[in-house]
Amino acid sequence: MVESLTLGELAVTVALLAGLGLVSSRFGLSAIPAYLLAGILLGPHDPTLFSLIEPSELTAFLADLGVVFLLFFLGLEFTLERVLRSGRHVGAGGSIDLALNGALGLLVGLAAFGPSFEALVLGAAVYVSSSAVAIKGLIDFRRLADDETDLVLAILVFEDLAIALVLGVTATSGGSLAPTLLLVAKALAFIGISLAASRWLARPLDRVLDLLPRETFLLVTFALVVGMAAVAEAAGLSEAIGALMAGVLLAETSVRTDIEERFFSLRDLFGALFFFVFGLHIDLAALDDVGWLLALAVAVSVGGKLVTGLAAGRVGGFTRRQGVNAGAALVARGEFTIILAELLARNPGIADATAQRFAAFAGLYVLATAVIGVVLMKESRRLGRLLFPQRPRLDAG
């Protein structure tokens, strides 16, 4: 076992991630659980048969870059056009989802940690669906053109907006009330300034970025993303909220498509390494401690999202079968759950034992819900027909 990541180990790691990602895609599954599993197998915890890599400053830095690019690309999706397109479902569907799954998540958090800051973060981790897994599933199963897909995207937009505030305070909050309220105020101010900048600076940014040659364009964009992450961190917030707002800032520019095309590979590479590095910290031996919590969280998560799909679908004018389709698309948890666990581990006010327990739960929870969620998406139409069979019509004569 070594204390740092060598070039040879990095090559083995990336090759393994590529292979696992290919296998996952062949089975129609998200690659996120595969990346986590790779971290578990190659990490220092049991089983130690394949242990190769020890968490280090370098792996932590790679994970930081993964968070930055994952959140940056999420921010790029916050265009005014997208919000307006799904606007009629955002308020109703998002509110139903928050009221039901937010409450269920908080109950799970209270069961695990009692009344505490950790319970709130765990509640958020259980509440929020995986945009990456959901959208990939919609593409893979050819559901993008379905009417209820607008409802799914609207709820994901609402969740992303709600969780942005949580990201802003998770890494540094949890102390007394006054510092926590100050952090919330900072997060709100940072988000507000970024949203205003995205509206008023879009055209000047367009002109500047359009004039730059390709190499300089890449460097300036990279500097902007990492710079906003650094500013957020310097303000006592998480770098994740800075990267998210960098994406929001560039979302309304005409070069948004160019940015996505040129940085897409970096997002996939560092995103895969982020989930892998998180897997290095998961100790399967902790299953004895968090097994009951995992079973509880998975049960309420699956049930809560299916009920959300049905309730929000009914309010939005969809059939019950379409509601099942929408709910199934929201079951999987992924990037946000892992990011929240990672940020909580960096919080100086959180005990190491609590952070390790949270990390073990988050990794296993994502593994379980991502697999269950993809299977439910694949079989949601059959499930809808089973739960809500079509009633035979009686002849009028």
C-alpha positions in Angstrom: 0.0 0.0 0.0 1.3 3.5 -0.9 0.5 6.9 0.4 0.1 8.6 -3.0 -1.2 7.8 -6.4 1.5 6.9 -9.0 1.1 7.3 -12.7 0.9 3.5 -13.1 -1.9 3.2 -10.5 -3.7 6.1 -12.2 -3.5 4.3 -15.6 -4.8 1.1 -14.0 -7.6 3.0 -12.3 -8.8 4.9 -15.4 -8.6 1.7 -17.5 -10.7 -0.1 -14.9 -13.2 2.7 -14.8 -13.5 2.6 -18.6 -14.1 -1.2 -18.6 -16.7 -1.0 -15.8 -18.4 1.9 -17.6 -18.6 -0.1 -20.8 -20.1 -3.1 -18.9 -22.6 -0.9 -17.2 -23.8 0.6 -20.5 -24.2 -2.8 -22.0 -26.6 -3.7 -19.3 -28.4 -0.3 -19.5 -27.2 0.8 -16.0 -25.7 4.0 -14.8 -21.9 3.9 -14.5 -21.9 5.7 -11.1 -22.4 2.5 -9.0 -19.6 0.8 -11.0 -17.2 3.7 -10.2 -18.1 3.4 -6.6 -17.6 -0.3 -6.6 -14.2 0.1 -8.2 -13.2 2.5 -5.4 -14.4 0.0 -2.8 -12.4 -2.9 -4.4 -9.2 -1.0 -4.9 -9.4 1.0 -1.6 -7.8 0.2 1.7 -10.9 -1.3 3.4 -12.2 -4.8 3.3 -12.1 -6.8 1.0 -8.3 -6.2 0.8 -7.6 -8.8 -1.9 -7.5 -6.0 -4.6 -6.4 -3.1 -2.4 -4.0 -0.9 -4.4 -4.7 2.7 -3.7 -4.6 4.7 -0.5 -6.6 8.0 -0.2 -4.1 10.9 -0.4 -3.8 14.6 -1.1 -3.7 13.8 -4.9 -6.9 11.7 -4.8 -8.6 14.4 -2.8 -7.5 17.0 -5.4 -8.9 14.8 -8.2 -12.2 14.5 -6.3 -12.3 18.3 -6.0 -12.0 18.7 -9.7 -14.7 16.1 -10.2 -17.1 18.1 -8.0 -16.2 21.3 -9.8 -17.0 19.9 -13.3 -20.1 18.0 -12.3 -21.6 21.1 -10.7 -20.4 23.3 -13.5 -22.2 21.2 -16.2 -25.3 21.1 -14.0 -25.3 24.9 -13.9 -25.0 25.1 -17.7 -28.5 23.5 -17.8 -30.1 26.4 -15.9 -31.1 28.4 -19.0 -34.2 30.6 -18.8 -35.6 28.7 -21.8 -35.4 25.4 -19.9 -37.1 26.8 -16.8 -39.9 28.4 -18.9 -40.4 25.2 -20.9 -41.1 23.2 -17.8 -42.4 26.1 -15.8 -46.0 25.0 -15.3 -44.8 21.8 -13.6 -42.0 23.2 -11.6 -44.0 24.8 -8.8 -46.6 22.1 -8.3 -44.5 19.0 -9.0 -41.4 20.4 -7.2 -43.5 21.4 -4.1 -45.1 18.0 -3.9 -41.7 16.3 -4.2 -40.2 18.6 -1.6 -43.1 18.2 0.9 -43.2 14.4 0.6 -39.6 13.3 0.0 -38.1 16.1 2.0 -40.2 15.1 5.0 -39.3 11.4 4.5 -35.6 12.2 4.2 -35.7 14.3 7.4 -37.4 11.4 9.2 -34.6 9.1 8.1 -32.0 11.7 9.2 -33.7 12.0 12.6 -33.7 8.2 13.0 -30.0 8.1 12.3 -28.6 11.2 14.1 -31.4 12.7 16.1 -32.2 16.4 16.0 -29.0 17.8 14.5 -27.3 19.4 11.5 -26.3 15.9 10.2 -29.9 14.9 10.2 -30.8 17.8 7.9 -27.9 17.0 5.5 -28.9 13.3 5.4 -32.5 14.4 4.8 -31.3 16.4 1.8 -29.2 13.5 0.5 -32.3 11.2 0.6 -34.6 13.8 -0.9 -32.6 14.7 -4.0 -32.8 12.5 -7.1 -29.9 12.0 -9.5 -30.2 14.3 -12.6 -27.4 12.3 -14.3 -29.0 8.9 -13.9 -32.5 10.1 -14.6 -31.6 11.9 -17.8 -29.3 9.1 -19.0 -32.2 6.7 -18.4 -34.7 8.9 -20.3 -32.2 8.9 -23.2 -31.4 5.2 -23.1 -35.0 4.1 -22.8 -36.2 6.6 -25.5 -38.5 8.5 -23.1 -37.4 12.0 -23.9 -40.4 12.5 -26.2 -42.9 11.2 -23.6 -45.4 13.8 -22.3 -44.5 13.1 -18.7 -40.8 13.7 -19.3 -41.6 17.5 -18.9 -42.8 16.7 -15.4 -39.6 14.7 -14.6 -37.4 17.5 -15.8 -39.4 20.2 -13.9 -39.0 18.3 -10.7 -35.3 17.8 -11.3 -34.9 21.6 -11.9 -36.8 22.3 -8.6 -34.6 19.9 -6.7 -31.4 21.3 -8.2 -32.4 24.8 -7.1 -33.4 23.6 -3.6 -30.2 21.7 -3.1 -28.0 24.6 -4.3 -28.6 26.3 -1.0 -27.7 23.1 1.0 -24.5 22.8 -0.9 -23.5 26.3 0.1 -23.5 25.6 3.8 -22.8 21.8 4.2 -19.0 22.0 4.2 -18.8 24.6 6.9 -22.1 24.8 8.9 -23.4 22.8 11.8 -22.2 25.0 14.7 -24.3 27.5 16.7 -27.3 29.3 15.2 -25.6 32.6 14.4 -22.7 31.3 12.3 -25.1 29.0 10.4 -27.5 31.9 9.6 -24.5 33.9 8.4 -23.5 31.1 6.1 -27.1 30.9 4.8 -27.0 34.6 4.1 -23.7 34.3 2.3 -25.0 31.5 0.2 -28.1 33.4 -0.8 -26.1 36.5 -1.6 -23.6 34.5 -3.7 -26.5 32.8 -5.6 -28.3 36.1 -6.1 -25.2 37.9 -7.4 -24.4 35.0 -9.7 -28.0 35.0 -11.1 -27.9 38.7 -11.7 -24.5 38.4 -13.4 -25.9 35.7 -15.7 -28.6 38.1 -16.8 -26.5 41.3 -17.2 -23.1 39.9 -18.3 -24.2 37.4 -20.9 -23.6 39.7 -23.9 -20.2 41.1 -22.7 -19.0 37.5 -22.0 -20.3 36.5 -25.4 -18.2 39.2 -27.1 -15.1 38.4 -25.1 -15.2 34.6 -25.6 -16.1 34.9 -29.2 -13.0 36.8 -30.0 -10.6 34.3 -28.3 -8.7 31.7 -30.2 -9.5 28.1 -29.2 -6.6 27.5 -26.8 -7.2 30.8 -25.0 -11.0 30.2 -24.9 -10.4 26.9 -23.1 -8.0 28.5 -20.6 -10.2 31.5 -19.8 -13.3 29.3 -19.3 -11.3 26.9 -17.1 -10.0 29.8 -15.1 -13.5 31.3 -14.7 -14.9 28.0 -13.4 -12.1 27.2 -11.0 -11.9 30.9 -10.0 -15.6 31.1 -9.0 -15.2 27.8 -7.0 -12.2 29.4 -5.2 -14.1 32.6 -4.5 -17.0 30.6 -3.0 -14.5 28.6 -0.9 -12.7 31.8 0.3 -16.2 33.2 1.3 -16.6 30.2 3.6 -18.9 28.3 1.3 -18.4 25.1 -0.7 -16.5 25.2 -3.9 -19.4 23.2 -5.3 -21.8 26.2 -5.2 -19.1 28.3 -6.9 -18.8 25.8 -9.8 -22.6 25.6 -10.1 -23.0 29.3 -10.3 -20.2 29.5 -12.9 -22.3 27.2 -15.1 -25.3 29.4 -14.5 -23.3 32.5 -15.4 -22.4 31.0 -18.8 -25.7 29.2 -19.5 -27.2 32.2 -21.3 -24.2 32.9 -23.5 -24.1 31.9 -27.2 -20.9 29.9 -26.6 -22.6 27.6 -24.2 -22.8 24.7 -26.8 -19.1 25.2 -27.5 -18.3 25.0 -23.8 -20.2 21.8 -23.4 -18.6 20.2 -26.4 -15.0 21.2 -25.4 -15.3 20.4 -21.7 -17.6 17.3 -21.9 -14.7 14.9 -21.8 -13.2 16.6 -18.7 -16.5 16.3 -16.9 -16.7 12.6 -17.7 -13.1 11.9 -16.7 -13.0 13.9 -13.5 -16.6 12.9 -12.6 -15.6 9.2 -12.9 -12.5 9.8 -10.7 -14.7 11.7 -8.1 -17.0 8.7 -7.6 -14.0 6.3 -7.6 -12.2 8.4 -4.9 -15.4 8.5 -2.8 -15.5 4.7 -3.1 -12.0 4.5 -1.6 -13.5 5.8 1.7 -16.4 3.3 1.9 -15.9 0.5 4.4 -18.3 -2.4 3.8 -17.7 -3.4 7.4 -19.9 -0.4 8.3 -22.8 -2.3 6.8 -23.4 -3.8 10.2 -23.9 -0.3 11.6 -25.9 1.3 8.8 -27.7 -1.7 7.4 -31.0 -0.9 9.1 -30.7 2.8 8.0 -29.9 1.7 4.4 -33.0 -0.6 4.3 -35.2 2.2 5.7 -33.9 4.8 3.4 -34.2 2.7 0.2 -37.8 1.7 1.1 -39.0 5.2 1.8 -37.0 6.5 -1.3 -38.6 4.1 -3.7 -42.1 4.5 -2.3 -41.8 8.3 -1.9 -40.7 9.0 -5.5 -43.4 6.7 -6.9 -46.1 8.4 -4.9 -44.6 11.8 -5.9 -44.9 10.8 -9.6 -48.6 9.8 -9.1 -49.5 12.9 -7.1 -47.7 15.4 -9.3 -48.9 13.6 -12.4 -52.5 13.9 -11.2 -52.1 17.6 -10.5 -50.3 18.1 -13.9 -53.1 16.3 -15.8 -51.3 13.0 -16.6 -52.7 9.5 -16.3 -51.8 7.2 -13.4 -49.5 5.1 -15.7 -47.7 8.2 -16.8 -47.3 9.1 -13.1 -45.7 5.8 -12.5 -43.3 6.5 -15.3 -42.4 9.9 -13.9 -41.9 8.5 -10.3 -39.7 5.6 -11.5 -37.4 8.1 -13.3 -36.8 9.9 -10.0 -35.9 6.9 -7.8 -32.2 6.8 -8.5 -29.9 8.8 -6.2 -26.4 9.7 -7.3 -24.1 12.7 -7.7 -25.7 15.0 -5.2 -25.9 12.4 -2.4 -22.2 11.6 -2.8 -21.3 15.3 -3.0 -23.2 16.1 0.2 -21.4 13.2 2.0 -18.0 14.4 0.7 -18.7 18.0 1.8 -19.9 16.9 5.2 -16.6 14.9 5.7 -14.7 18.2 5.2 -16.8 20.0 7.8 -14.5 20.7 10.8 -17.5 20.6 13.1 -18.4 17.0 12.2 -16.8 14.1 14.1 -14.7 11.7 12.0 -16.9 8.7 13.1 -20.0 10.5 12.0 -18.5 11.4 8.7 -17.4 7.9 8.1 -20.8 6.5 8.9 -22.4 9.0 6.6 -20.0 8.2 3.8 -20.6 4.4 4.1 -24.4 5.0 4.1 -24.2 7.4 1.1 -22.1 5.0 -1.0 -24.2 1.9 -0.4 -27.4 4.0 -0.7 -26.4 5.2 -4.2 -25.4 1.7 -5.2 -28.8 0.4 -4.2 -31.1 3.2 -5.5 -29.2 3.7 -8.8 -29.6 0.0 -9.7 -33.3 -0.2 -8.5 -34.1 3.1 -10.2 -32.8 2.1 -13.6 -34.6 -1.3 -13.4 -37.8 0.5 -12.4 -37.4 3.0 -15.3 -36.9 0.1 -17.7 -40.0 -1.7 -16.4 -42.2 1.3 -15.5 -44.7 0.8 -18.3 -45.2 -2.8 -17.4 -45.5 -1.8 -13.7 -48.1 0.8 -14.6 -50.2 -1.7 -16.5 -49.9 -4.1 -13.5 -50.9 -1.5 -10.9 -53.6 0.2 -13.1 -55.1 -2.3 -15.5 -57.3 -0.9 -18.1 -61.0 -1.3 -17.2 -63.1 -3.1 -19.8 -65.7 -1.0 -21.4 -69.3 -2.1 -21.2 -71.3 -2.1 -24.4 -73.9 0.6 -24.4 -76.3 -1.9 -26.1 
